Amino acid sequence: MTLVLTTYDWVPDMPRGFVRDIRVRWLLEELGRPYRVETVPLREKSPDHIAQQPFAQVPFIRDGDLTLFESGAILLHLAEGTDLMPADRRPQVQQWLIAALNSVEPFLMAWVIPKLFGKDEAGAARREPLLRKRLDQLQAALGGRDWLTGDSFTVADLLMADILRIPAQNGLLDELHPLAAYVERATARPAFGKALADQMAHWRAADERQAVSQGK
Ligand SMILES: N[C@@H](CCC(=O)N[C@@H](CS)C(=O)NCC(=O)O)C(=O)O
């Protein structure tokens, strides 16, 4: 049965390219697993949506009989038994994937919400030092290696690099050359390019549907 990935029916320009279904699309492309996309409305949260994602967010997936929410849990489930979760490094891959979600992304979101959604420069400036500290610490931990857990790219790198795209695009990695190179290395992978193109095409199709329904 084809895996189903659910995302929003439409979002404004700002999060396009960053809606978290991108990380699931990216992994599915890396794995060569076919999937189809379904949508839920961004604004009206239905009981059916909440039954599948209790926080009324996206993404969530249906993989056979299994419905899963939380992008990290989805990535762990899909990567299991593949080259992106090498058996001899499984605990380290899980550790870094959880570090991405729990020790990096919260500091990024604390900065992103005032900076990019709230246009609150003062609020963002207050949070920036803590985010910068995490980014410095992450670069030190990477320690000149190409990838977080060894010689090969894993699902932990996929998630960490996805999270680091926003700091990279907002100048926060300008002085952190090894970390910036890490993000570039990860996002240069064809699977990321395909995932990003597909997500952007999804929003364009939504715009076109909206224009037709409004008779433009
Ligand atoms: N921890 C969740 C976060 C999901 C999340 O923040 N989703 C965003 C889109 S990227 C969302 O649905 N935002 C709208 C909302 O919270 O109503 C995950 O990683 O899946």
The ligand as an SDF file (V2000), in Angstrom:
LIG
                    3D

 20 19  0  0  0  0  0  0  0  0999 V2000
    6.8290   18.5780   16.8140 N   0  0  0  0  0  0  0  0  0  0  0  0
    6.0330   18.5840   15.6080 C   0  0  0  0  0  0  0  0  0  0  0  0
    5.8720   20.0180   15.1540 C   0  0  0  0  0  0  0  0  0  0  0  0
    4.8990   20.1150   14.0160 C   0  0  0  0  0  0  0  0  0  0  0  0
    4.6900   21.5480   13.5930 C   0  0  0  0  0  0  0  0  0  0  0  0
    5.1210   22.5160   14.2380 O   0  0  0  0  0  0  0  0  0  0  0  0
    4.0130   21.6790   12.4400 N   0  0  0  0  0  0  0  0  0  0  0  0
    3.7250   22.9940   11.9020 C   0  0  0  0  0  0  0  0  0  0  0  0
    4.0330   23.0110   10.4170 C   0  0  0  0  0  0  0  0  0  0  0  0
    5.7560   22.8480   10.1320 S   0  0  0  0  0  0  0  0  0  0  0  0
    2.2410   23.2590   12.0530 C   0  0  0  0  0  0  0  0  0  0  0  0
    1.4140   22.3990   11.8120 O   0  0  0  0  0  0  0  0  0  0  0  0
    1.9230   24.5040   12.4260 N   0  0  0  0  0  0  0  0  0  0  0  0
    0.5660   25.0200   12.5010 C   0  0  0  0  0  0  0  0  0  0  0  0
   -0.0340   24.8690   13.8400 C   0  0  0  0  0  0  0  0  0  0  0  0
    0.6820   24.6120   14.8290 O   0  0  0  0  0  0  0  0  0  0  0  0
   -1.2570   25.0640   13.9250 O   0  0  0  0  0  0  0  0  0  0  0  0
    6.7110   17.7560   14.5220 C   0  0  0  0  0  0  0  0  0  0  0  0
    7.9480   17.7580   14.4590 O   0  0  0  0  0  0  0  0  0  0  0  0
    6.0140   17.0850   13.7350 O   0  0  0  0  0  0  0  0  0  0  0  0
  1  2  1  0
  2  3  1  0
  2 18  1  0
  3  4  1  0
  4  5  1  0
  5  6  2  0
  5  7  1  0
  7  8  1  0
  8  9  1  0
  8 11  1  0
  9 10  1  0
 11 12  2  0
 11 13  1  0
 13 14  1  0
 14 15  1  0
 15 16  2  0
 15 17  1  0
 18 19  2  0
 18 20  1  0
M  END
$$$$
